[in-house]
Amino acid sequence: MDLAIVTGAAGLIGAESVRHFAGLGLQVVGIDNDMRRYFFGEGASTDWSRRQLETRVKGYVHHAADIRDAAAIERLFAQYGKDVKLIIHCASQPSHDWAAREPMTDFSVNATGTMVLLEAARKFCEKAVFIFTSTNKVYGDTPNNLPLVELEMRWEVAKTHDYHEHGIDESMSIDQTKHSLFGASKVAADVMVQEYGRYFGMYTGVFRGGCLTGPGHSGAELHGFLSYLMQCARSGKHYTVFGYRGKQVRDNIHCHDLVTAFEHFWRKPRVAEVYNIGGSRFANCSMLEAIALCERVTGKKMSWSYSEQNRIGDHIWWISDVRRFQQHYPGWKYRYGLEETLVQIHDELARRAAG
């Protein structure tokens, strides 16, 4: 049977990938040792998601391995060999702020872990499609140099600029910029995934995501923007907005829409491709707009305050130009808009709270 390996399998994108590709008839093997708990605390643990996958997804096999453990990963890949047709690499340390606390851990997870997986794939299933969930933070703070205009609720790029209509494309430089340590470790992984494609002819795809979201997120203050915001909106917990007058803009893509993009790439793979992928002009919001949406969904005013100090590496304005992916895969379409996504997050949080 054709087999898919998913790293970070209990996380937001990993779990969605497990369900989706199992539904297409692949056997799915997951790798996840719940390092999210180590990064962000008990409330961010994905153990609940792992239990769901093991009980609800037929044939799912879970391995609590560390992607940095080359011997363990090599044994796993050797076990399945050329039956592996797809690798979806979602495991990461995903926070700017946390990376500065333990730079060695951040780099070892994001860069070394990716290298371990690439080499295992090359040795044991070189024809498999390798999909890497990268990030728009590989561009560092270069987007903050765009000509931005302050509006009542958000920043916008000037209407005369090439990026205004469709967003930022893949031609933007990733060099000579402040990335945050997290962004730099993801650059290392991103470039290595490309290199294994170009050097060894492997089918590798790099998806540089904006904000990835959906009801399956275990949101924390340092990662999982919309999920954590909705947690605060529901519970009354205080939320702090950092910098840029709360008008910084982020595009948000639902996990379902991202994973269906993965499917399109898997069915018709390419070598060493790079795609900006996010909500684009279809689904984006500023912090102020997101707070207003959460208040509308919950019917409650949020408790929040503003700090003038922005987070290092944060973008003032980011909207992904997804036209390159759409040109290569014209059958791919968005399904979930921003408010519908927030309603799903709200309802899932309520379900978890109810037990």
C-alpha positions as CSV (number, residue, x, y, z in Angstrom):
1,M,0.0,0.0,0.0
2,D,1.2,3.5,-0.8
3,L,2.2,5.3,2.4
4,A,2.6,8.8,3.7
5,I,4.8,10.0,6.5
6,V,3.7,13.1,8.4
7,T,5.9,14.9,10.9
8,G,4.4,17.0,13.6
9,A,1.4,14.7,13.0
10,A,-0.6,15.8,16.0
11,G,-0.2,19.5,15.2
12,L,-2.6,21.7,13.3
13,I,-1.4,21.0,9.7
14,G,0.0,17.5,10.5
15,A,-3.3,16.2,11.9
16,E,-5.2,17.7,9.0
17,S,-2.8,16.0,6.6
18,V,-3.2,12.7,8.4
19,R,-7.0,12.8,8.1
20,H,-6.9,14.0,4.5
21,F,-4.5,11.6,3.0
22,A,-5.9,8.6,5.0
23,G,-9.2,9.6,3.4
24,L,-7.6,9.3,0.0
25,G,-6.6,5.7,0.7
26,L,-3.0,6.1,1.8
27,Q,-1.7,4.4,4.9
28,V,-0.4,7.2,7.2
29,V,2.5,7.1,9.6
30,G,2.8,10.0,12.0
31,I,5.9,11.3,13.8
32,D,5.3,13.6,16.8
33,N,6.8,13.6,20.3
34,D,4.7,16.6,21.6
35,M,7.6,19.1,21.8
36,R,4.9,21.8,21.6
37,R,4.3,21.0,25.3
38,Y,7.9,21.7,26.0
39,F,7.9,24.9,24.0
40,F,4.7,26.5,25.2
41,G,3.4,24.6,28.3
42,E,0.7,22.0,29.1
43,G,-2.1,24.1,27.5
44,A,-0.4,23.8,24.1
45,S,0.1,20.1,24.2
46,T,-1.1,18.2,21.2
47,D,-1.5,14.9,23.0
48,W,-5.3,15.2,22.7
49,S,-4.9,15.4,18.9
50,R,-2.7,12.3,18.9
51,R,-5.3,10.3,20.8
52,Q,-8.0,11.4,18.3
53,L,-5.9,10.3,15.3
54,E,-5.1,6.9,16.9
55,T,-8.8,6.2,17.6
56,R,-10.5,7.8,14.6
57,V,-8.2,7.3,11.6
58,K,-8.2,3.8,10.3
59,G,-4.7,2.3,9.9
60,Y,-2.9,5.3,11.4
61,V,0.4,4.4,13.1
62,H,2.1,6.9,15.5
63,H,5.8,7.1,16.3
64,A,6.8,9.4,19.2
65,A,10.2,9.9,17.7
66,D,12.4,13.0,17.7
67,I,13.1,14.2,14.2
68,R,16.7,15.2,15.3
69,D,17.4,11.5,16.2
70,A,19.0,10.4,12.9
71,A,19.2,6.7,14.0
72,A,15.5,6.5,15.0
73,I,14.4,8.3,11.8
74,E,16.6,6.1,9.6
75,R,15.2,2.9,11.2
76,L,11.6,4.2,10.6
77,F,12.3,5.0,6.9
78,A,14.1,1.7,6.4
79,Q,11.1,-0.1,7.8
80,Y,8.7,1.4,5.2
81,G,11.2,1.9,2.3
82,K,9.9,2.6,-1.1
83,D,6.3,2.2,0.0
84,V,6.7,5.8,1.1
85,K,5.3,8.0,-1.6
86,L,4.8,11.2,0.3
87,I,6.5,13.0,3.2
88,I,4.8,16.0,4.7
89,H,7.2,17.8,7.1
90,C,5.3,19.9,9.5
91,A,7.3,19.5,12.7
92,S,9.0,22.6,13.9
93,Q,9.8,25.1,16.7
94,P,7.4,27.9,15.4
95,S,7.9,30.9,17.7
96,H,10.2,34.0,17.2
97,D,10.3,34.7,20.9
98,W,10.9,31.2,22.1
99,A,13.8,30.7,19.6
100,A,15.7,33.5,21.4
101,R,15.4,31.5,24.7
102,E,17.0,28.4,23.3
103,P,18.7,29.1,20.0
104,M,20.4,25.7,19.8
105,T,17.2,23.9,20.4
106,D,15.4,26.0,17.8
107,F,18.0,25.4,15.1
108,S,18.4,21.7,15.9
109,V,14.6,21.1,15.5
110,N,14.1,23.4,12.5
111,A,17.3,22.9,10.5
112,T,19.0,19.7,11.7
113,G,15.7,17.9,11.9
114,T,14.8,18.8,8.4
115,M,18.2,17.6,7.2
116,V,17.8,14.3,9.0
117,L,14.5,13.7,7.2
118,L,15.8,14.7,3.8
119,E,18.7,12.3,4.0
120,A,16.5,9.5,5.2
121,A,14.1,10.2,2.3
122,R,17.1,10.2,-0.2
123,K,18.4,6.9,1.1
124,F,15.2,4.9,1.4
125,C,12.5,6.5,-0.8
126,E,14.1,9.0,-3.2
127,K,11.1,9.1,-5.5
128,A,8.7,10.2,-2.7
129,V,7.3,13.7,-2.8
130,F,8.8,15.8,0.0
131,I,6.6,18.7,1.2
132,F,8.0,21.2,3.6
133,T,5.9,23.7,5.6
134,S,8.2,26.8,5.6
135,T,7.2,30.3,6.6
136,N,6.9,33.8,5.3
137,K,9.4,34.7,8.0
138,V,12.2,33.5,5.7
139,Y,11.8,37.0,4.1
140,G,12.8,38.6,7.5
141,D,11.6,42.2,8.0
142,T,12.1,43.2,4.4
143,P,8.4,43.5,3.9
144,N,8.5,46.3,6.5
145,N,10.4,48.5,4.0
146,L,7.4,48.5,1.7
147,P,5.6,51.9,1.2
148,L,2.9,51.5,3.8
149,V,-0.2,53.7,4.3
150,E,-1.9,53.9,7.7
151,L,-5.7,53.5,7.6
152,E,-8.2,53.5,10.4
153,M,-8.0,49.8,11.2
154,R,-4.9,48.5,9.3
155,W,-1.8,49.2,7.4
156,E,-1.9,48.8,3.6
157,V,0.7,48.9,0.9
158,A,0.4,51.9,-1.3
159,K,-2.0,51.4,-4.2
160,T,0.7,52.3,-6.7
161,H,2.9,49.4,-5.6
162,D,3.1,46.1,-7.5
163,Y,2.1,44.1,-4.4
164,H,-1.1,46.0,-3.7
165,E,-3.5,43.9,-5.8
166,H,-2.2,40.4,-5.1
167,G,0.4,40.5,-2.3
168,I,4.0,39.5,-2.0
169,D,5.5,37.0,-4.4
170,E,8.4,34.7,-4.3
171,S,10.8,37.1,-5.9
172,M,11.3,39.0,-2.7
173,S,14.9,38.6,-1.3
174,I,15.4,36.5,1.8
175,D,18.9,38.0,2.3
176,Q,20.3,41.0,4.1
177,T,17.4,41.3,6.6
178,K,16.6,40.6,10.3
179,H,14.7,37.3,10.4
180,S,14.6,36.5,14.1
181,L,16.5,33.4,15.1
182,F,13.4,31.3,14.3
183,G,13.2,32.9,10.8
184,A,16.9,32.1,10.2
185,S,16.6,28.4,11.2
186,K,13.6,28.1,8.9
187,V,15.7,29.7,6.1
188,A,18.4,27.0,6.6
189,A,15.7,24.3,6.3
190,D,13.9,26.0,3.4
191,V,17.1,26.3,1.3
192,M,18.2,22.7,2.1
193,V,14.8,21.3,0.9
194,Q,15.3,23.2,-2.3
195,E,18.9,21.9,-2.6
196,Y,17.9,18.3,-2.3
197,G,15.5,18.9,-5.1
198,R,18.0,20.6,-7.4
199,Y,21.1,18.5,-6.5
200,F,19.5,15.0,-6.2
201,G,16.5,15.6,-8.5
202,M,14.0,14.9,-5.7
203,Y,10.4,16.1,-5.8
204,T,10.6,18.8,-3.1
205,G,8.1,21.5,-2.5
206,V,8.5,24.5,-0.1
207,F,5.3,26.1,1.1
208,R,6.1,29.5,2.7
209,G,3.0,30.0,4.8
210,G,1.4,33.0,6.2
211,C,-0.7,32.4,9.3
212,L,-1.9,28.8,9.3
213,T,-5.1,28.4,11.2
214,G,-8.1,26.2,11.9
215,P,-10.1,24.5,14.7
216,G,-7.4,21.9,15.4
217,H,-4.8,24.4,16.7
218,S,-3.4,24.2,20.2
219,G,-2.9,27.9,20.4
220,A,-0.5,29.6,22.8
221,E,0.5,33.2,23.4
222,L,3.7,32.8,21.4
223,H,2.2,30.8,18.5
224,G,-1.3,30.2,17.1
225,F,-2.5,33.8,16.6
226,L,-6.2,33.3,15.8
227,S,-6.6,30.2,18.1
228,Y,-5.1,32.0,21.1
229,L,-7.0,35.2,20.4
230,M,-10.3,33.2,20.4
231,Q,-9.3,31.5,23.6
232,C,-8.9,34.9,25.2
233,A,-12.2,36.1,23.7
234,R,-14.1,33.1,25.0
235,S,-12.6,33.0,28.5
236,G,-12.1,36.7,29.2
237,K,-8.3,36.3,29.6
238,H,-6.4,39.5,28.9
239,Y,-4.7,39.8,25.5
240,T,-1.7,42.0,24.6
241,V,-1.2,43.5,21.2
242,F,2.5,44.2,20.4
243,G,3.4,47.2,18.3
244,Y,2.4,48.9,15.1
245,R,-0.8,50.4,16.7
246,G,-2.5,47.0,16.4
247,K,-2.9,47.6,12.7
248,Q,-0.4,45.0,11.5
249,V,-1.9,42.8,8.8
250,R,-1.6,39.0,8.4
251,D,-3.2,36.7,5.9
252,N,-4.7,33.5,7.3
253,I,-5.2,30.2,5.5
254,H,-7.4,27.4,6.9
255,C,-5.6,24.1,7.4
256,H,-8.0,22.4,5.0
257,D,-7.1,24.7,2.2
258,L,-3.4,24.3,2.8
259,V,-3.6,20.5,2.9
260,T,-5.6,20.4,-0.4
261,A,-2.7,22.4,-1.9
262,F,-0.4,19.7,-0.7
263,E,-2.6,17.1,-2.4
264,H,-2.3,19.0,-5.7
265,F,1.5,19.1,-5.5
266,W,1.6,15.4,-4.6
267,R,-0.5,14.4,-7.5
268,K,1.6,16.4,-10.0
269,P,5.0,17.0,-8.3
270,R,7.7,19.3,-9.4
271,V,11.4,19.6,-8.4
272,A,12.6,22.2,-5.9
273,E,9.5,24.4,-6.1
274,V,8.8,27.3,-3.8
275,Y,5.4,28.8,-3.2
276,N,4.1,31.7,-1.0
277,I,0.9,30.3,0.4
278,G,-1.6,32.0,2.7
279,G,-5.0,33.7,2.8
280,S,-3.9,36.2,0.2
281,R,-6.6,38.9,-0.5
282,F,-9.2,36.2,0.2
283,A,-8.6,36.0,3.9
284,N,-6.6,38.6,5.9
285,C,-7.0,40.9,8.8
286,S,-5.2,43.3,11.1
287,M,-5.0,42.7,14.8
288,L,-7.7,45.3,15.4
289,E,-9.9,43.7,12.8
290,A,-9.3,40.2,14.3
291,I,-10.3,41.4,17.8
292,A,-13.5,42.9,16.3
293,L,-14.3,39.6,14.5
294,C,-13.7,37.6,17.7
295,E,-16.1,39.9,19.6
296,R,-18.7,39.4,16.9
297,V,-18.4,35.6,17.0
298,T,-18.5,35.4,20.9
299,G,-20.9,38.3,21.5
300,K,-18.5,39.6,24.2
301,K,-16.1,42.5,24.5
302,M,-12.5,41.4,24.8
303,S,-10.1,42.4,27.5
304,W,-6.9,43.7,25.7
305,S,-4.2,46.3,25.9
306,Y,-1.5,47.7,23.7
307,S,2.3,47.5,24.1
308,E,4.4,49.8,22.0
309,Q,7.2,47.2,21.7
310,N,6.7,45.1,18.6
311,R,7.9,41.5,18.4
312,I,11.3,41.0,16.7
313,G,10.8,39.8,13.1
314,D,7.1,40.6,13.0
315,H,5.7,41.9,9.8
316,I,3.7,45.1,9.6
317,W,1.9,44.0,6.5
318,W,1.9,40.6,4.9
319,I,-0.4,39.2,2.2
320,S,0.7,36.2,0.2
321,D,0.6,36.3,-3.6
322,V,-0.5,32.7,-4.3
323,R,-0.7,33.1,-8.1
324,R,2.4,31.0,-8.8
325,F,0.8,28.0,-7.1
326,Q,-2.5,28.7,-8.8
327,Q,-0.8,28.9,-12.2
328,H,0.8,25.5,-11.6
329,Y,-2.4,24.0,-10.1
330,P,-5.4,25.8,-11.4
331,G,-7.8,23.3,-9.8
332,W,-7.0,24.5,-6.3
333,K,-9.5,26.8,-4.7
334,Y,-10.0,28.3,-1.3
335,R,-12.9,26.9,0.8
336,Y,-12.9,28.7,4.1
337,G,-13.1,32.4,4.7
338,L,-11.9,34.2,7.8
339,E,-15.2,34.5,9.8
340,E,-16.2,30.9,9.1
341,T,-12.8,29.8,10.3
342,L,-13.1,31.8,13.5
343,V,-16.6,30.2,14.2
344,Q,-15.0,26.8,13.7
345,I,-12.2,27.7,16.2
346,H,-14.8,29.0,18.7
347,D,-16.9,25.8,18.5
348,E,-14.0,23.5,18.8
349,L,-12.7,25.3,21.8
350,A,-16.1,25.0,23.4
351,R,-16.2,21.3,22.6
352,R,-12.8,20.7,24.2
353,A,-13.8,22.7,27.3
354,A,-16.9,20.6,27.7
355,G,-14.8,17.4,27.6
